[in-house]
Amino acid sequence: FSIPKLEALLAASKVRPAVCHVEGHPHFRNDDVLRFCRENSVHVTVSHATGGVPRPKSAHLPPVAGAPPCLLVDDTVQSIAERRDVMPEQVVLRWALQRG
């Protein structure tokens, strides 16, 4: 949902929506929607926390145009994971949890 859609929903509803499900990860933070939901007491759940599906290197496939970047193979995420001796998945999920 975008903010205009959420505003229209809140204006037209007798029952306030309890949850808004949006995409969110370090490459697509969605800060405005998260802030709007916090201000309007709407809980947020996030999908695509890893940013996309990693393409197997063995497949030798070119990147898909418009496909979301997979954070599990992102150089920064991998560097943080190596420094912390954890998996890239843990780095990305920790980021999401620390955001609230």
N, C-alpha and C positions, 0 to 999 in steps of 0.2 A: 504494500500500500504506500502511496505517496502522501505527503502532507495534505494537499487539496482533497484527496479522497477520504482521508481520515477526518478532516474538518467537516466534510459533507456528511459522513456517516455519523459523527457525533451530533451534528445539528439535527439530523433527521431521526435519530434513534431515541426511543424511550428508555432503552436499556443500554448502558454504556458497554462498549466492547471490552472484554477482559484481557485479550491478548492480540497482539499484532505480530505476524510472522514475516520477517524480512531477511534479505541477504545481508551478511556482514562478515567482513574479514579485513586484515590490514590493507589490502589493495582496494577495498570498497567498504569504507568505514560506516557510511550511512548515518553520520553524526546528527544531521538535522532531524531525521525521522526518530532516532533514538531520543533526542532531546524533547521533541514534541510529545512523544509517548510518555516520557517521565513527567513532563509538566501536566499532562492530562490523565495521570494515573492509569495508564494502559501498559500492562506487562508486555515485554518484547521477547520473542524467541527468534533465534537466528539460524539460518540455514547456510550451507556452503562455508563453514568455518575454515576449511582448508583451501578455499578459493577455487577449487576445480579438481578434476580427476587427473592424476599424473599419467602421462602417456608413456608406456614402456619404451625404454631406450632400444630394446631389442627389435621393436617394430619398425624402426627406421622410417617413421612417418613424419611428414612436414607438419609444422604447427597448424592448427585449425584456426582460420580467420574468425575473430570475434569470440573465441573460446576464452573463458576466464583463466587467468594464470593459476597454476597450482602452486600453492605456497610450500608444499612439501619438498619441492625441488628448487625453491627460491634460494639464491646464494646467501642472503642475509639470514634467513631462517635456519639454513643448514649450518652457518657459522655459529649462530647462537646455540644451536643444539649441540654442536661439537664442544664448544666452550663449557657448557653446562653438563655434558655427558648424559644427554637425554635424546629422545627421538624428536624429529621435526614436528610430529603431531602434537607432542606435549608442549612445545613452544607456542604453537598456534592456539591450542586450547587454553593455555595459561593466559595468553593475551586476551582472549575472549572473556574468560572468567574475571580477570582483573578489571575489565571495563565495566563489569556489572551487568 
